[in-house]
Amino acid sequence: MIDQDKMSQFWDQRYFSDEYAYGREANAFFASQLETLSPGTILLPGEGEGRNAVYAASLGWKVEAFDLSSAGRAKAMALASEFGADISYHVSRMEDFLFLENQYDAVGLVFFHLAPTGREYLHRMVYEALKPGGTLILEGFHKDQLQHNSGGPKSPEMLFDEEMLASDFHMFHTRVLDRQEIVLTEGPFHQGPAEVIRFTGVKPKGT
């Protein structure tokens, strides 16, 4: 089992610097997908330093986010204040966060990588938390990212592939499920060629 205190310390150390570890701009895929939706309520688990939360708020979304790093929250709130963005951000372990059913119009998972048990739990809870007709947007590292040094976990079990996401999200109407080779330019820790996977799905209405 992963030691949550050690994980919290790891991310607090990464976010301690004044520089934003993954940049101040929203993830490009997340932004492009969000721009196609009408603003509503959005949940951002594992939101880190707040770049995606602040961007969503700037488009008129009501933003709720959480992360286990208090340093991440501090950076996120500073960024939100700088841009006059209103976000709700909790310091919470994933297991302790209350996922209310049918609560959100969208959920964004951006490079949120977990061990298999945690991943399966999160993906199940995300589905439950979305309103019928709500949209999930995900970008993460593909298993082939191990050949690159541009970011991401070094454990294959924490990375994604097409079959994994198709299985985890089989209950969604899939709009995007696409592996891409891109060049990351997201702060000092996401730089260079990368193998990513992208998913956008809609929770069926009437569920």
C-alpha positions in Angstrom: 0.0 0.0 0.0 1.2 3.5 -0.9 2.2 5.6 2.1 -0.1 8.6 1.8 2.1 10.7 4.1 5.1 10.1 1.9 3.1 10.9 -1.2 1.9 14.2 0.4 5.5 15.1 1.3 6.7 14.3 -2.2 4.1 16.6 -3.8 4.6 19.3 -1.2 8.3 19.3 -2.0 7.7 19.4 -5.7 5.3 22.4 -5.4 7.3 24.3 -2.8 9.2 26.3 -5.3 7.8 29.7 -6.5 8.0 28.2 -10.1 5.0 26.2 -11.2 6.1 22.6 -11.7 3.8 22.0 -14.7 3.4 25.6 -15.8 0.6 28.2 -15.3 -1.3 27.5 -18.5 -4.0 24.9 -18.7 -3.3 21.5 -20.3 -3.9 22.0 -24.0 -6.2 18.9 -24.6 -8.2 19.7 -21.5 -8.7 23.3 -22.6 -9.6 22.3 -26.2 -12.3 19.9 -24.9 -13.6 22.2 -22.2 -14.1 25.0 -24.7 -16.7 22.8 -26.6 -18.9 22.6 -23.5 -21.4 25.0 -21.9 -20.1 26.1 -18.5 -21.5 24.3 -15.5 -20.0 22.5 -12.5 -16.7 20.8 -12.8 -14.6 18.6 -10.5 -10.8 18.4 -10.9 -9.2 15.6 -8.8 -5.5 15.7 -8.3 -5.4 19.4 -9.4 -1.9 20.2 -8.1 -1.1 23.9 -8.6 -4.4 24.9 -10.1 -3.6 25.7 -13.7 -6.7 23.8 -15.1 -9.0 25.0 -12.3 -8.1 28.7 -12.9 -8.6 28.2 -16.6 -12.0 26.5 -16.2 -13.1 29.3 -13.8 -12.1 31.9 -16.4 -14.6 30.3 -18.8 -17.4 30.6 -16.3 -17.3 27.1 -14.7 -18.0 26.6 -11.1 -14.9 24.7 -10.0 -14.3 22.2 -7.3 -10.9 20.7 -7.0 -8.9 18.6 -4.5 -5.3 17.3 -4.0 -3.4 15.8 -1.1 -0.8 18.6 -1.3 -1.3 21.7 0.9 1.6 23.3 -1.1 -0.3 22.6 -4.3 -3.4 24.3 -2.9 -1.5 27.3 -1.8 0.0 27.8 -5.3 -3.5 27.2 -6.8 -5.1 29.8 -4.6 -2.3 32.3 -5.4 -2.8 31.7 -9.1 -6.6 32.1 -8.8 -6.2 35.4 -6.9 -3.8 36.7 -9.5 -6.4 36.1 -12.3 -9.5 36.9 -10.2 -10.8 33.4 -10.5 -13.1 31.8 -8.0 -12.3 28.2 -7.2 -13.1 25.8 -4.4 -10.1 23.7 -3.5 -9.8 21.0 -0.8 -6.8 19.3 0.6 -7.9 15.7 0.7 -6.8 12.2 0.0 -8.8 10.7 -2.8 -10.2 8.0 -0.4 -11.5 10.8 1.9 -13.1 13.0 -0.7 -16.9 12.8 -0.8 -17.9 12.0 -4.4 -21.6 13.0 -4.5 -23.7 11.2 -7.1 -24.9 13.1 -10.2 -23.2 16.3 -9.0 -21.0 17.6 -11.9 -21.4 18.6 -15.5 -17.8 17.7 -16.2 -14.8 16.1 -14.6 -11.1 16.6 -15.6 -8.4 14.1 -15.0 -5.1 15.6 -16.1 -2.0 13.4 -15.6 -3.5 11.9 -12.5 -1.8 8.5 -12.2 -2.5 6.0 -9.5 -1.8 2.3 -8.7 -4.4 0.0 -10.1 -6.7 -0.2 -7.1 -6.8 3.5 -6.7 -7.2 4.1 -10.4 -10.2 1.7 -10.6 -11.8 3.4 -7.5 -11.3 6.9 -8.9 -12.7 6.1 -12.4 -15.7 4.4 -10.8 -16.3 7.4 -8.5 -15.9 9.9 -11.4 -18.7 8.1 -13.3 -21.0 8.2 -10.3 -20.2 11.9 -9.7 -21.1 13.0 -13.2 -24.6 14.1 -14.0 -26.3 12.1 -16.8 -25.0 13.8 -20.0 -21.9 15.0 -18.2 -18.5 14.8 -19.8 -15.2 13.3 -18.6 -12.0 14.7 -20.0 -8.7 12.8 -19.4 -5.1 13.1 -20.6 -2.4 10.9 -19.1 0.8 9.1 -20.0 0.6 6.0 -22.2 2.6 2.9 -21.2 5.1 3.7 -24.0 6.0 6.9 -22.1 8.6 4.8 -20.3 11.0 5.3 -23.2 10.9 9.1 -22.6 12.2 11.3 -19.8 9.6 14.1 -20.2 7.5 13.2 -17.1 5.2 10.6 -15.6 5.5 7.6 -13.3 8.3 5.0 -13.9 6.0 2.2 -12.9 4.2 0.6 -15.9 1.2 -0.3 -13.8 0.5 3.4 -13.1 0.4 4.2 -16.9 -2.5 3.9 -19.3 -3.2 2.2 -22.6 -6.2 2.0 -24.9 -7.6 -1.3 -23.6 -7.4 -0.1 -19.9 -9.3 3.1 -20.5 -11.9 1.3 -22.8 -12.5 -1.1 -20.0 -12.5 1.4 -17.1 -14.9 3.7 -19.1 -17.0 1.2 -20.9 -20.2 2.8 -19.5 -19.5 6.1 -21.2 -20.3 7.1 -24.8 -16.8 7.5 -26.0 -16.0 10.6 -28.1 -12.2 10.5 -28.0 -9.9 7.6 -27.2 -6.6 8.5 -28.9 -2.9 7.8 -28.3 -0.7 10.7 -29.4 3.0 11.4 -29.7 3.4 15.0 -28.7 6.0 17.5 -27.4 5.2 18.6 -23.9 5.9 22.2 -22.8 4.3 22.3 -19.4 6.7 23.8 -16.9 10.0 22.2 -15.9 8.7 18.7 -15.2 6.8 18.1 -18.4 9.2 18.9 -21.2 10.0 17.1 -24.4 8.6 14.2 -26.6 5.9 12.2 -24.8 3.5 9.4 -25.5 0.1 10.4 -24.1 -3.4 9.0 -24.2 -6.6 11.1 -24.4 -10.2 10.3 -23.5 -13.4 12.2 -23.7 -16.6 10.4 -22.8 -20.2 11.3 -22.0 -22.2 9.7 -19.2 -25.4 8.3 -20.8 -28.6 10.2 -20.0 -31.2 8.2 -18.0 -28.6 6.6 -15.7 
